[in-house]
Amino acid sequence: MPIPAEHRDLYRALLDQGLETWLARLPEQLASGLDRRRFGDLPAWEKAVAKLPPLPDERRVRLEADTISVEVALSDSRRRQAENLLRKLAPWRKGPFSLAGIHIDTEWRSDWKWQRVAPHLAPLAGRKVLDVGGGSGYHGWRMAGAGAAFVLVIDPSPRFFWQFRAVRHFVGDADGHRTHFLPVGIEAVPEGLGFFDTVFSMGVLYHRPSPLEHLQQLRDALRPGGELVLETLVVEGDDTTVLLPGERYAAMPNVFFLPSSAALCGWLERCGFENVRVVDEAQTTTDEQRATEWMTFQSLADFLDPADPTRTREGYPAPRRAVVIANRPR
C-alpha cells in the first residue's frame, strides 16, 4: 500500500532514526488516529489543507521567534482563500502563527510559556525531542528553531494533526524536515524505548487518572541521562498537598490530580528521576489564555468566579502552573 504524502516524512524519519520497532506499528497508529468513522469532521479538515494555495519556493521562515512566521508572496485573492481555509480548522488553541500575512491569534500565548521554559533547558541543538500532548505543534516548531535534530510531536487530536499539516504547507522544507506529528497519545510510544534526549509533557499530567504511570512512561521514553520538561497545574501547599477536584475544574471535566510543586517533585523522585527542580511557578492569567477570533469559545475568564478571580467557578484555587525539570539516571 502506498504511503500517503502527508506521512512520508514521518516514515523516513523513523527509519533514519533507527526506530524500526515503532515504524512497524505506524500504519495501525495512523489508521486509528485518523479514523474517519471516529472523527466525522476529518474529511473537511483534510480537504481544507489540500485546498491551500500553492506557494512559491522563495519564503522567509522564522521558527526561533515568538510568532512562528512565514513570509511569502501571495496575491490578495489567494491570501483570502488561505485565510478562509485556515479558519475551517478552528479553534486554534496554541500559537501564535503568522502565515503569508495571516495572523492566527490563538487562545494561548504559547510563546509566553516558551519564554518561561527555554532559559532552563539543556541546549536543544542536535537533540532528539519528543513533545507529548503538543497540540498543533507550536512548541515543536520552536524546538526545531532551537536546533533540535529530530522533533516528534504527539497528540491524539486529529484536528491538531491537520493544523500542523497546514503550518507545514507554509513552512515547507525550511526546517530540513526535522519536525513531525503523530496523532497518538503517550500510550503509543513503544515501551522501554529509551531514545529521546529531551521529553516535554506540558499541560498533560492533570488529565491523567494515573499520574505516576504517565511519569513512568515519560521516563521510559528518555535515554539514560535524558531531560524531562514537565509543565502542569499545581496548587500551593507542602509535599503532602494534592487536590482531587470533583466533576469539573475550571469547567474542564477531565482533571484529576493537582499536586503542590513539592508533592510533584516527590512523585518524580518516586518514579526514578533525579536532579528534580522547580524552575518556574506562576498563576495563569486571562492575558495568556483568552478567547480570540480564531478561538471563539469560552476561555479562562469564563471559568473563574466573577466575584473572586482567585477561585474557579467551582470554588477551587484558580489555575496555577509549574515547570519542573528532571533527569533519567544514567
C-alpha positions as CSV (number, residue, x, y, z in Angstrom):
1,M,0.0,0.0,0.0
2,P,1.5,3.4,-0.9
3,I,2.3,5.8,1.9
4,P,0.1,9.0,1.8
5,A,2.1,12.1,1.0
6,E,1.4,13.7,4.4
7,H,3.1,10.7,6.2
8,R,6.2,10.1,4.0
9,D,8.5,12.4,6.0
10,L,7.5,10.6,9.3
11,Y,8.1,7.2,7.8
12,R,11.5,8.3,6.5
13,A,12.4,10.0,9.8
14,L,11.6,7.0,12.0
15,L,13.7,4.8,9.6
16,D,16.6,7.3,9.7
17,Q,16.5,7.4,13.5
18,G,16.7,3.6,13.7
19,L,13.2,3.3,15.2
20,E,12.1,0.2,13.2
21,T,10.1,-1.2,16.1
22,W,7.9,2.0,16.1
23,L,7.9,2.1,12.3
24,A,6.2,-1.3,12.2
25,R,3.4,0.0,14.4
26,L,2.9,3.2,12.4
27,P,0.3,2.1,9.9
28,E,-2.1,0.9,12.7
29,Q,-1.5,4.0,14.8
30,L,-2.1,6.4,11.9
31,A,-5.3,4.4,10.9
32,S,-6.6,4.7,14.4
33,G,-5.6,8.3,15.0
34,L,-7.1,9.4,11.7
35,D,-10.1,7.1,11.6
36,R,-13.0,8.9,9.7
37,R,-15.5,6.6,11.4
38,R,-14.5,8.1,14.8
39,F,-13.9,11.7,13.7
40,G,-16.7,13.0,11.5
41,D,-15.0,16.3,10.8
42,L,-11.8,14.7,9.4
43,P,-12.7,14.9,5.7
44,A,-13.5,18.6,6.0
45,W,-10.1,19.3,7.7
46,E,-8.2,17.2,5.2
47,K,-10.0,19.0,2.3
48,A,-9.2,22.4,3.7
49,V,-5.5,21.7,3.9
50,A,-5.5,20.1,0.4
51,K,-7.0,23.3,-1.0
52,L,-4.4,25.7,0.5
53,P,-2.9,27.6,-2.5
54,P,0.4,26.6,-3.9
55,L,3.3,28.8,-2.6
56,P,6.4,30.0,-4.4
57,D,9.7,28.4,-3.2
58,E,11.1,31.7,-2.0
59,R,9.9,32.4,1.5
60,R,11.3,33.6,4.8
61,V,10.6,31.3,7.7
62,R,11.2,32.1,11.4
63,L,10.9,29.2,13.8
64,E,13.1,30.9,16.5
65,A,10.8,33.9,17.1
66,D,7.8,34.2,19.4
67,T,5.5,34.2,16.4
68,I,6.1,31.2,14.1
69,S,6.1,33.2,10.8
70,V,6.3,32.5,7.1
71,E,6.8,35.5,4.8
72,V,5.8,34.5,1.3
73,A,4.3,36.4,-1.7
74,L,0.6,35.7,-2.2
75,S,-1.9,37.6,-4.2
76,D,-4.7,39.2,-2.2
77,S,-7.2,36.7,-3.6
78,R,-5.1,33.7,-2.6
79,R,-4.4,35.2,0.8
80,R,-8.1,35.4,1.4
81,Q,-8.6,31.9,0.2
82,A,-5.8,30.7,2.5
83,E,-7.3,32.5,5.5
84,N,-10.8,31.1,4.9
85,L,-9.4,27.6,4.7
86,L,-7.3,28.1,7.9
87,R,-10.4,29.2,9.7
88,K,-12.1,25.9,8.8
89,L,-9.5,24.3,11.1
90,A,-10.6,26.5,14.1
91,P,-10.5,26.6,17.1
92,W,-6.7,27.3,17.1
93,R,-5.5,26.8,20.7
94,K,-1.7,27.1,20.7
95,G,0.4,29.7,18.9
96,P,0.7,32.4,17.6
97,F,1.4,32.0,13.9
98,S,1.8,34.4,11.0
99,L,1.4,32.7,7.7
100,A,1.7,34.8,4.5
101,G,0.4,37.8,6.3
102,I,-2.4,35.9,8.1
103,H,-2.0,36.4,11.8
104,I,-3.5,33.5,13.8
105,D,-4.2,34.8,17.3
106,T,-4.6,31.6,19.2
107,E,-6.3,31.0,22.6
108,W,-3.0,30.5,24.4
109,R,0.0,32.8,24.2
110,S,2.2,29.8,24.0
111,D,5.2,32.0,23.4
112,W,4.9,33.2,27.0
113,K,5.2,29.6,28.2
114,W,8.2,29.0,26.0
115,Q,9.8,32.1,27.4
116,R,9.4,30.7,30.9
117,V,10.7,27.3,29.9
118,A,13.5,27.9,27.4
119,P,16.1,29.5,29.7
120,H,16.2,26.4,31.9
121,L,16.6,23.7,29.1
122,A,19.7,21.8,28.3
123,P,20.6,23.2,24.8
124,L,18.3,21.6,22.2
125,A,20.8,21.8,19.4
126,G,21.4,18.4,17.9
127,R,19.0,16.7,20.3
128,K,16.2,14.2,19.7
129,V,13.0,15.6,21.2
130,L,9.5,14.2,22.0
131,D,6.7,16.7,22.7
132,V,3.8,14.9,24.4
133,G,0.4,16.5,24.0
134,G,1.9,19.1,21.8
135,G,-1.3,20.5,20.3
136,S,-1.0,21.9,16.8
137,G,2.8,21.8,17.1
138,Y,3.7,25.4,18.1
139,H,6.3,24.3,20.7
140,G,7.6,21.6,18.4
141,W,8.4,24.3,15.8
142,R,10.2,26.3,18.5
143,M,12.2,23.2,19.4
144,A,13.3,22.9,15.7
145,G,14.0,26.6,15.7
146,A,16.3,26.0,18.7
147,G,18.3,23.5,16.6
148,A,16.8,20.1,17.6
149,A,17.9,17.4,15.2
150,F,14.6,15.5,15.4
151,V,11.3,16.6,16.8
152,L,8.3,14.4,17.2
153,V,5.0,16.0,18.4
154,I,2.4,13.5,19.6
155,D,-1.2,14.4,20.3
156,P,-4.3,12.3,19.8
157,S,-6.4,15.1,18.3
158,P,-6.8,14.8,14.6
159,R,-7.8,18.5,14.4
160,F,-4.3,19.3,15.7
161,F,-2.8,17.0,13.2
162,W,-4.4,18.9,10.3
163,Q,-3.5,22.3,11.9
164,F,0.1,21.0,11.9
165,R,-0.1,20.0,8.3
166,A,-1.5,23.4,7.4
167,V,1.5,25.1,9.0
168,R,3.8,22.6,7.3
169,H,2.3,23.7,4.0
170,F,3.7,27.2,4.7
171,V,6.9,26.2,6.3
172,G,7.8,23.8,3.5
173,D,11.2,22.3,4.0
174,A,12.7,25.3,5.8
175,D,13.2,23.1,8.9
176,G,15.0,20.4,7.0
177,H,12.0,18.2,7.6
178,R,13.1,17.7,11.2
179,T,9.6,18.3,12.7
180,H,7.0,15.6,12.7
181,F,3.5,14.9,14.1
182,L,1.9,11.6,15.0
183,P,-1.8,11.7,16.1
184,V,-1.4,9.4,19.2
185,G,-1.1,9.6,22.9
186,I,1.9,8.6,25.1
187,E,0.5,5.0,25.2
188,A,1.5,4.6,21.6
189,V,5.2,5.1,22.3
190,P,6.9,1.7,22.4
191,E,7.6,0.6,26.0
192,G,11.1,1.0,27.2
193,L,12.1,3.0,24.2
194,G,14.9,4.9,25.9
195,F,15.6,7.0,22.9
196,F,14.9,10.7,23.3
197,D,17.4,13.3,24.7
198,T,14.6,15.6,25.8
199,V,10.9,14.8,26.5
200,F,8.4,17.6,27.1
201,S,5.0,17.0,28.7
202,M,3.2,20.3,29.1
203,G,-0.4,20.6,30.1
204,V,-1.0,16.8,30.1
205,L,-0.4,15.4,33.6
206,Y,-3.6,16.7,35.2
207,H,-5.6,15.0,32.6
208,R,-4.2,11.6,33.5
209,P,-6.2,9.4,36.0
210,S,-2.9,7.7,36.8
211,P,-0.3,10.4,37.0
212,L,2.6,8.2,38.2
213,E,2.0,5.9,35.3
214,H,2.4,8.9,33.0
215,L,5.6,9.9,34.7
216,Q,7.0,6.4,34.2
217,Q,6.0,6.4,30.5
218,L,7.9,9.7,30.1
219,R,10.9,8.3,31.9
220,D,10.9,5.2,29.7
221,A,10.9,7.3,26.5
222,L,14.1,9.1,27.6
223,R,17.6,7.8,27.1
224,P,19.7,7.4,30.3
225,G,20.7,11.0,31.3
226,G,18.0,12.5,29.2
227,E,15.9,15.5,30.4
228,L,12.2,15.7,31.2
229,V,10.5,19.0,31.0
230,L,7.2,18.8,32.9
231,E,4.6,21.6,33.0
232,T,1.3,21.1,34.8
233,L,-1.3,22.6,37.0
234,V,-0.4,22.8,40.7
235,V,-1.8,24.1,43.9
236,E,0.0,25.8,46.8
237,G,1.0,23.6,49.7
238,D,3.6,21.3,51.2
239,D,4.9,18.0,50.0
240,T,1.7,16.2,51.1
241,T,-0.8,18.6,49.4
242,V,-2.8,17.2,46.4
243,L,-6.2,18.5,45.2
244,L,-8.6,16.0,43.7
245,P,-11.3,18.1,42.1
246,G,-14.9,17.0,41.7
247,E,-16.7,16.5,38.4
248,R,-15.1,19.7,36.9
249,Y,-12.2,22.0,37.5
250,A,-12.3,25.4,35.7
251,A,-15.1,23.9,33.6
252,M,-12.9,21.0,32.5
253,P,-14.4,17.6,33.0
254,N,-11.2,15.5,32.8
255,V,-9.0,17.0,35.5
256,F,-7.8,14.5,38.1
257,F,-4.8,15.3,40.4
258,L,-3.4,18.7,41.1
259,P,-0.3,18.4,43.4
260,S,1.7,21.1,45.0
261,S,5.1,21.6,43.4
262,A,6.7,19.9,46.4
263,A,4.5,16.9,46.1
264,L,5.1,16.8,42.3
265,C,8.9,16.7,42.9
266,G,8.3,13.8,45.3
267,W,6.3,11.9,42.6
268,L,9.1,12.4,40.1
269,E,11.7,11.1,42.6
270,R,9.4,8.1,43.4
271,C,9.3,7.3,39.7
272,G,13.1,7.2,39.4
273,F,14.0,10.7,38.3
274,E,17.0,12.6,39.7
275,N,18.1,16.3,39.8
276,V,14.5,17.3,40.2
277,R,14.0,21.1,40.3
278,V,11.1,23.6,40.0
279,V,12.3,26.3,37.6
280,D,9.0,28.3,37.3
281,E,5.7,28.7,39.1
282,A,3.1,31.3,38.2
283,Q,-0.6,32.0,38.1
284,T,-2.3,31.6,34.7
285,T,-3.7,35.0,33.6
286,T,-6.5,35.9,31.3
287,D,-4.0,37.7,29.1
288,E,-2.2,34.4,28.5
289,Q,-5.3,32.3,27.9
290,R,-8.3,34.0,26.3
291,A,-10.9,33.9,23.6
292,T,-9.9,35.3,20.2
293,E,-11.4,35.4,16.7
294,W,-9.5,32.2,16.0
295,M,-10.9,30.6,19.2
296,T,-14.4,32.0,19.8
297,F,-15.5,29.6,22.5
298,Q,-15.4,30.3,26.3
299,S,-11.9,30.6,27.8
300,L,-10.3,31.2,31.2
301,A,-12.2,34.4,32.1
302,D,-15.4,32.4,31.8
303,F,-14.2,29.7,34.1
304,L,-13.3,31.9,37.0
305,D,-15.6,33.1,39.8
306,P,-16.7,36.5,38.6
307,A,-16.7,37.8,42.2
308,D,-13.3,36.3,43.1
309,P,-10.9,35.7,40.2
310,T,-8.5,33.8,42.6
311,R,-11.0,31.0,42.5
312,T,-12.6,28.9,39.7
313,R,-16.3,29.0,39.3
314,E,-16.4,25.7,41.2
315,G,-14.6,27.3,44.1
316,Y,-11.2,25.8,43.7
317,P,-7.9,27.8,43.5
318,A,-7.5,29.4,40.1
319,P,-5.1,27.8,37.6
320,R,-1.5,27.9,38.7
321,R,1.2,26.2,36.7
322,A,4.7,25.0,37.5
323,V,7.6,23.9,35.3
324,V,9.7,21.1,36.7
325,I,12.8,19.7,35.1
326,A,14.4,16.3,36.0
327,N,16.7,13.7,34.5
328,R,16.6,10.0,34.0
329,P,19.6,8.5,35.8
330,R,22.4,7.3,33.6
